[in-house]
Amino acid sequence: MEMPSVFVARKLPEEVLKALRTFADVEMWDKEDEVCPRDLLLEKAKTSDALLTMLSDQVDKELLDACEGVKVIANLAVGYDNVDVEYAKEKGIIITNTPDVLTETTADLTFLLLMSAARRVTEAAAYIKEGKWTSWSPMLLAGADVHHKTIGIVGMGNIGRAVAKRAKGFDMNILYHNRSRDTEAEESLGAEYRSFEDLLQASDFVVCMTPLTSETKGMFDAGAFKKMKQEAIFVNTSRGGTVVEEDLIAALRNGVIAGAGLDVFENEPIRADHPILQLENAVALPHIGSATRETRFAMMACCIENIKQVLEGKKPLTPVR
């Protein structure tokens, strides 16, 4: 009996592919650090029964129209703003993502960015590597405390709650803004709901954890940064499109806010000459929120199981809407 065909849009470890090959004929773009060429993805969409895509692959109307026999597209990410979900639904194509498995790992990195920006860790590491450390001085690389400060979390989803748990361990005052009240977070974590404007004004650390939607696109603009405390630090590990990047750069340059910790950007990847990298008060990472071996393997396994379930005529584990 002929096995169904699956195209994988980025090179994955062989130990992961073994599980996929037990029930499917697998083809794969053989580069790990390069986006699958668009023409190749369109070509494989015409002949495949399933696609395993990355956040960098645009699953738009053009691609979905090319999916003549595709039953499921498994997106290797918790976010799916690269997918036209409504059009896929019209086409009868199931879209899945990888929620939950990366929650704790991304929360770890979010808090790491918060602490790194507060304590000027990257500045300090560069300072010693460049041979500038010649003596002790009272205010050498003095940063800001994290403990007992106020954290404002915009987007109290699973990852937002996991960040709040970490903040609780640092005796932080937890504020949050969400589309709807989260009574569980309020009761278990002591989180306090605030309007977006009130949260910006009251927080020492503002953490963006919201998905990218038409409502959240560019929500952190010049007006938002002006409402924040001058000593506040902004952290973003959700989506770069939630921020008007030139406004953030201006706020950091002009001392409107004290610093930023960023794992995501408006257009990725950014290059070495990007303005944000010229700022000492910004900590920038290359979108590694879920980048641990354990979590990435769990995400891949989730994609494979979703594909398997659908191709066997069963419900996927983690369908998108």
N, C-alpha and C positions, 0 to 999 in steps of 0.2 A: 504494500500500500504506500502510495506516494505521501511523503511528509509535507506539511505546510511550510511555506517559505517565510523567513523573517529576515529583514534587513536592519542591521545595527549601524547607526550613523556616527559612531566613534569607536576607536579601538578599545576593547575591554579585555581584562585579564583572561587568559585561557581557562583558568580554573572556574571562572564564572560561566564562560561559554559552554563548558561541558554540560552543565545542567540544561542549557537551551538546546543543545544538539541532541539531547535524548528524545525530543519530540518534534524537532523542526530542522529543516534544511536552512543553514545559517550563512548569510553573506554579510560582510562587514567592511566599512571604510577603514583602511588600515593605518590611519594616523591618529595618534592620541592627542596631539596638541594642535591639530588643524581642523577647522570646521569642514564637514562633508560638503564637497562641491554641490551647488544647487542643482545643476543639470543631472548629476548622478543620483541625488536624492529623488528628483522627479522621475527619473528613469526607473529606479527600483520601486517606487511607489506603484507603478503600473503593473508590476509582476509579483508583488509580495502580498502575503496574507496578513502580515503584521509588521509594524515599524517600531523600533526602539530609538527614540529621539533624545536629543540633548536640549537644554535651555537655549542654546545658540542656534537651533534649527527653527526656522519660521514655518510653523504648521498653519499656513494661511489658506485662503480659498483656492489659490493656484495648486498648491500641493494636495489639498483634499480632493479637488476635482480629478487629479491624476491617480488617486487611490481607487483604482477600478475594482480590486478585490480585497482591499484592506479591511479587516474587521476590527482591529484594535491598534491604537498608537499609545505606547507606554512612554511617558515623558520622564526622564531621569532627573526629577526635581520635585520639590513640593509645590513650587509656583508653576503656573501655566499661562502666564501672560504672553508667551510665544505661540499660543494655540488659539485659533478661532473656534472656541468650544461650541458656540451656538450653531455655526455652519456644519461642524462635525456631527452634531446631533441631527441636523436636517438630512445629512448624508447617511445616517445610520452607523457612523463610525464611533466606537467607544474610545474615550480618552481616559487614561489613568495617570496618576502621579504617585509620589512617594512620601506621603505625610507620615508624621509620628516618628519614623525611624531616625530622622535627623534632628529632632527637637532638642534633645539634651546637648548634642554636640554643637549645634548652632548657638544655643544659649551660652555654652562655655566660651565660645569665641567672642560673642557679644560682650560678655562681662570682661573678657581679656582686653578687648579694645577700649572699653570704658576705663579700666584701670591703667592701661598703657598710656592713654591720653592724659589722664589725671596726674599720673606720676612721671610723665615725660620720659618714658622708657626708651623710645627710639632715639630721642635726643641724647640721652645719657649714654646709650650704647655707642653712638657715633662719636660722642665727646671723648670717650676713653680710647676708642680705636684710632682716632686722629691725633692722639698724643697730647691732648689739651689738659689732661688732669695732672696738674703740677703741685697742687696743695689743697687742703680743706678750706672751705669758707662757709660762713653761716647760712648763706642763701644760695649756695651752688645748686642749680637745677631744681630749686624748690617747686614742687607741684602742689596738688590739692588733695586733701583727704577724700576718701570715698565713704568711710564709715560714718554713720549718723547723718548723712546728707539726704537730699530728696531726689529720688529718681522719678521721672515722668515717662511712662511707657505708652507710646501711641500705637495701638493695635494689640489688644490683649487676647491673642489666640494662644495656641499651644506653646509656641516659642516664647511669646510675651510672658505667659504665666511661669515658664521655666526660668526666665530672666528674673522675674519678681521673686521667685524662691531664693535665688542666689543673693539678691539684694537684701532679702530678709535676714540672711546670715550675716550681713554687714550692718545690721541694725539701721537700715535705711528706711526713710519714710517713702511709701510707695503710692504714687498717683498714676492714674491711667485714663486714657481716652479711647473709646471704642464706638462702633456704630450702635451697640446696645450694651446695657449694663451687664457686668459679669458678677453675679451674686456669689458664685463659688469663690472667685478670687478675692472678693471683698471679705467673705467670712473666713476663708482659710489663710489668707495672706495679709489681711488688714489693708488691702488696697482701697484707695479712695477715688471714686469717679470724679473727673473734672471735665469741663469744657476744654476744647483744644486751646483756646486762648488762655484760660486760667492755668492750665498745665504748663504752658510755655513760660508764663510769668513766675510760677512758683518753683520750678524744678532747677536743681543744680546740674542734673544730667538728663538730657532729653534723648530717648532711645526710640528710633523708628523701627517698628516691627510690622507695619501694615503692608498688605499685598498691594501691588500696582493695579489700580483701577482708574476709570475716568474721573472718579471723585478724589482719588489720592494723588494723581499725577501732579507734580509740581507744588504739593501742599506746603513744603518747606521752602519758602521763597524769602525775599528780602524782608517782607512784612513780618513773617514768622520769626526770623532771626532777631529782628529789632525788639520783639516782645520778650525774648529770652534775657536772662540775667547776663551781665557783661562777663561774669566769671563762669558761665555755664559751658558745658561740653556737650556736643551733639554726636550721637553714635548712630550709624546706619548699617544694618546687616540684612535689610529686606530687599529693596530694589532701588537702583540708582535713579530711576525716573520719578521717584517721589520727591526728589530734590531739584531745585533750579540751581544747577552747579555753579554758574557764574555768581549767583547771589551768595552762595556759601563761601566761595573763594573770597569775595569782597568782604564778607562778615569776618572771616578769619584774618585777612590782611589788615583790616581797619580796627580790629579790637572790639567789634560788636559782640562777639562771643570769644571765649578763651581758647577753645580747641575743638577738634573733631577726631573721631575714630571711624574709619570707613572701610568696608569690605566690598562695597558695590558702587558702581558708577553709571552715569547716564549712558555712555557708550563704552563697551568693553571689548577687548582689553584696552587699558590706557597705556600710553607710551611714557618713556622716561622724561620727556619734556613737558608732560602735563603740568599745568600750573599748580595743582594741588600738591604735587611732589616737591615743589620749591618752598613749601611752607613748613617751618619747624613745628608749628602747633597743630599739624595734621598727621595722624598715623594712618597709613594707607596699606591695605592688603589686597592680594589678587583673587578676590571672591573665593575664599577658602572656608566659608562658614561651616560646611559639612565635611570638610576634607580630613577625615581620619580614615584609616584603613577599615576599621570596623564598620563605620557608618556608610562609607561608599559601597562596601560589599553588600551591606544590608539593603541599600537603595537598589543596587543592581538585581539582587535576589527578588525584591519586591516587583520590579519591572518584569522579570522573567515569569514569576508566578502569575501576574496579571495576564500576560500573553497566553500562558498555558491554559488558564481558566477559560478565557474567551474562546480560544481555538477549540476547546473541548465542549463548547456550548454551555459553559457555566458562567455564573456572575463573577466579575473581577473582584479582587480584594479591596482595591482603593479606586473606584471610579470617580471621575471629576463630575460633580453634579449629576 
